[in-house]
Amino acid sequence: MLTEERYEFILEELKNNSVVHVSDLVIKLNASESTIRRDLNALHKEGKLNKVHGGAMVLDKDINTREDKVVVRQGLKTNEKLQIAKYAASLIKPYDFVYLDAGTTTELMIDFIKEKEAIFVTNAIAHAKRLIQNDLKTYILGGEVKGITEAIVGIEAISSLKKYNFTKGFFGVNGISIKRGYTTPDIKEASVKEEALNRARTAYILADDSKFDEISSVTFANISKASIITTKLLDNKYKGLTEILEVTIK
């Protein structure tokens, strides 16, 4: 096998598993230990992985501190979001007390909700409007309105949440990382997500495949705190850390 082919194989293994071991690569690549160590050293110098004793680890991605406007995010991964939203909506059962977080995928859930006996609480103005238009009983948090995401955030929103105990909560996310958990760029919005998620008996993160291995400025929960609803997940390193619910793209 050519050197570049080995490099490509090693980087693909890292992408899928976050860590590689010299002993495993020797077998999989049918190469000597010295060759594998030389390959890892070369990739480390190129800034493509982090070489450690006995193998290598994937590099942390850059931290994202910016957030797109709602109108921009609505046009991204539309089909994936629709399928995720449809599945998430099917999880709502009679008499559920549901928290619906601000976000483009959580908003798409609303038109798929069949259960009229559930009650909804949200921190999104657009979500509240669509919920009542669909004849669903709805409460909205009080607090500061954040223009870029049209979410209600801040101390008053957190105070509003303290009286509630949700059976289910559905949350948007900007980044999912094994080390950093579920992240979002804004401190105020992260605080509201954290409080709402902690008050949900069962929490679900709605995320298309572009959200994985991404890190935003503020962590609002660890991976194990919520199940993830996503499309087909090729990266096995997340499986086993929490429940992954994969939906089929039609």
MARLUMDREN-604076 format. One line per 8 residues: for each residue x negated, y negated, z negated of C-alpha. Coordinates in pm, whole numbers, padded with zeros to 5 digits, m for minus. Each point is the difference from the previous one (the first is absolute). Example, Ala and Ser with C-alpha at 12.3 -4.5 7.8 and 13.67 -1.06 7.14 Angstrom:
<rs>
m01230,00450,m00780 ~ m00137,m00344,00066
</rs>
This chain:
<rs>
00000,00000,00000 ~ m00126,m00347,00091 ~ m00082,m00249,m00273 ~ 00284,m00235,00097 ~ 00245,00290,m00008 ~ m00110,00086,m00353 ~ 00042,m00364,m00103 ~ 00352,m00002,00142
00088,00322,m00181 ~ m00137,m00126,m00333 ~ 00193,m00328,00023 ~ 00322,00184,00091 ~ m00046,00228,m00303 ~ m00044,m00307,m00219 ~ 00311,m00161,00144 ~ 00206,00306,m00088
m00150,00090,m00338 ~ m00179,m00316,m00133 ~ m00303,00209,m00099 ~ m00231,00250,00177 ~ m00252,00244,m00145 ~ m00330,00093,00162 ~ 00061,00372,m00064 ~ 00337,m00010,00180
m00139,m00195,00296 ~ m00287,00249,00040 ~ 00257,00276,00054 ~ 00248,m00196,00212 ~ m00264,m00148,00228 ~ m00229,00304,00002 ~ m00291,m00232,m00076 ~ m00287,00000,m00248
00024,m00181,m00332 ~ m00282,m00235,00104 ~ 00189,m00092,00319 ~ 00319,m00079,m00191 ~ m00186,m00210,m00257 ~ m00170,m00188,00283 ~ 00340,m00063,00162 ~ 00146,m00131,m00326
m00298,m00229,m00055 ~ 00037,m00141,00353 ~ 00374,m00061,m00043 ~ m00062,m00158,m00340 ~ m00250,m00244,00152 ~ 00252,m00086,00270 ~ 00254,m00088,m00269 ~ 00245,00275,00101
00003,00197,m00324 ~ m00131,m00006,m00356 ~ m00263,00271,m00053 ~ 00009,00162,m00344 ~ m00172,00299,m00162 ~ 00102,00314,00188 ~ 00202,m00174,00270 ~ 00174,m00325,00087
00313,m00203,m00079 ~ 00218,m00222,00213 ~ m00063,m00373,m00031 ~ 00257,m00224,m00166 ~ 00171,m00215,00258 ~ m00006,m00376,m00017 ~ 00257,m00144,m00237 ~ 00288,m00170,00182
00093,m00332,m00162 ~ 00241,m00121,00269 ~ 00362,00081,00074 ~ 00191,m00026,00326 ~ 00335,m00177,00019 ~ 00312,00217,m00004 ~ 00075,m00074,00365 ~ m00345,00135,00099
00027,00317,m00211 ~ 00348,00076,00133 ~ m00148,00065,00343 ~ m00265,00251,m00118 ~ 00043,00381,m00002 ~ 00375,m00043,00057 ~ 00089,00361,00082 ~ m00203,00138,m00290
00164,m00244,m00241 ~ 00349,00090,00124 ~ m00053,00371,m00062 ~ m00153,m00063,m00344 ~ 00288,m00235,m00089 ~ 00265,00248,00117 ~ m00146,00279,m00212 ~ m00038,m00227,m00304
00365,m00109,00026 ~ 00111,00366,00001 ~ m00150,00041,m00349 ~ 00255,m00239,m00155 ~ 00274,00194,m00178 ~ 00332,m00090,m00170 ~ m00038,m00229,m00302 ~ m00370,m00060,00055
m00127,m00331,m00138 ~ m00251,m00100,00267 ~ m00278,m00257,00018 ~ m00072,m00113,00357 ~ m00331,m00182,00029 ~ m00067,m00275,00253 ~ m00155,00128,00323 ~ 00077,00071,00364
00042,00377,m00042 ~ 00216,m00028,m00311 ~ 00219,m00249,00190 ~ 00046,00253,00281 ~ 00136,00247,m00256 ~ 00314,m00203,m00055 ~ 00182,00085,00324 ~ m00061,00371,m00067
00144,00000,m00354 ~ 00320,00210,m00005 ~ 00055,00014,m00375 ~ 00254,m00265,m00105 ~ 00003,00098,m00369 ~ m00363,m00102,m00062 ~ m00095,m00339,m00146 ~ m00294,m00201,00133
m00242,m00252,m00149 ~ m00245,m00182,00227 ~ m00251,m00284,m00004 ~ 00050,m00080,00370 ~ 00246,m00257,00125 ~ 00035,00163,00342 ~ 00059,00341,m00161 ~ 00270,m00134,m00231
00184,m00158,00294 ~ m00005,00321,00204 ~ 00103,00212,m00298 ~ 00312,m00206,m00067 ~ 00081,m00012,00370 ~ 00002,00381,m00014 ~ 00239,m00015,m00296 ~ m00254,00125,m00253
00007,m00126,m00359 ~ m00312,m00216,m00038 ~ m00193,m00200,m00258 ~ m00289,m00232,00084 ~ m00284,m00103,m00230 ~ m00051,m00360,m00097 ~ m00330,m00183,00037 ~ m00236,m00167,00247
00061,00063,00370 ~ m00319,00091,00187 ~ 00027,m00136,00354 ~ m00229,00238,00191 ~ 00177,00321,m00114 ~ 00336,m00151,m00101 ~ m00035,00177,m00334 ~ 00096,m00125,m00345
m00303,00011,m00230 ~ m00141,m00147,m00319 ~ 00070,00011,m00374 ~ 00376,m00041,00034 ~ 00022,00293,00240 ~ m00197,00221,m00239 ~ 00221,m00112,m00288 ~ 00309,00093,00204
m00140,00349,00058 ~ m00051,00074,m00369 ~ 00371,00067,m00053 ~ 00022,00265,00273 ~ m00066,00375,00008 ~ 00010,00131,00357 ~ 00069,00356,00109 ~ m00194,m00063,00322
m00227,m00275,00134 ~ m00118,m00053,00358 ~ m00311,m00211,00055 ~ m00197,m00154,00283 ~ m00381,m00002,m00007 ~ m00288,m00165,00184 ~ m00268,00256,m00080 ~ m00041,00351,m00142
m00337,00116,m00130 ~ m00101,00293,m00218 ~ m00226,m00218,m00214 ~ 00211,m00317,m00008 ~ 00354,00142,00021 ~ 00288,m00201,00145 ~ m00098,m00357,00081 ~ 00138,m00330,00126
m00171,m00338,00057 ~ 00204,m00221,m00235 ~ m00034,00008,m00381 ~ 00356,m00116,m00068 ~ 00154,00249,00238 ~ m00220,00281,m00140 ~ 00122,m00078,m00351 ~ 00364,00031,00107
m00069,00328,00182 ~ m00182,00139,m00304 ~ 00282,m00085,m00241 ~ 00271,00137,00231 ~ m00193,00319,00076 ~ m00059,00065,m00370 ~ 00374,m00035,m00061 ~ 00096,00257,00265
00052,00364,m00098 ~ m00108,00099,00352 ~ m00205,m00237,00217 ~ m00064,00023,00373 ~ m00261,m00184,00205 ~ 00103,m00052,00364 ~ m00311,m00011,00220 ~ m00085,00064,00364
m00343,00148,00079 ~ m00166,m00341,00040 ~ 00025,m00062,m00378 ~ m00226,00289,m00102 ~ m00366,m00070,m00088 ~ 00083,m00370,m00017 ~ m00062,m00215,m00308 ~ 00166,m00333,m00082
m00093,m00237,m00280 ~ 00223,00124,m00283 ~ 00086,00353,m00117 ~ 00355,00044,m00128 ~ m00005,00379,m00066 ~ m00217,00309,00012 ~ 00059,00263,00271 ~ 00168,00244,m00240
00266,m00251,m00110 ~ 00213,00039,00314 ~ 00084,00239,00282 ~ m00098,m00115,00349 ~ 00240,00012,00294 ~ m00198,m00015,00322 ~ m00036,00150,00346 ~ m00224,00299,00072
m00305,m00046,m00223 ~ m00317,00140,00153 ~ m00224,m00106,m00290 ~ 00007,00290,m00248 ~ m00175,m00187,m00278 ~ 00330,m00158,m00118 ~ 00183,00331,m00019 ~ m00009,00143,m00349
m00037,m00343,m00163 ~ 00373,m00073,00022 ~ 00310,00119,00183 ~ m00025,m00079,00373 ~ 00332,00006,00188 ~ m00072,00013,00374 ~ 00265,m00094,00255 ~ 00013,00094,00367
m00033,m00269,00265 ~ 00273,00032,00260
</rs>
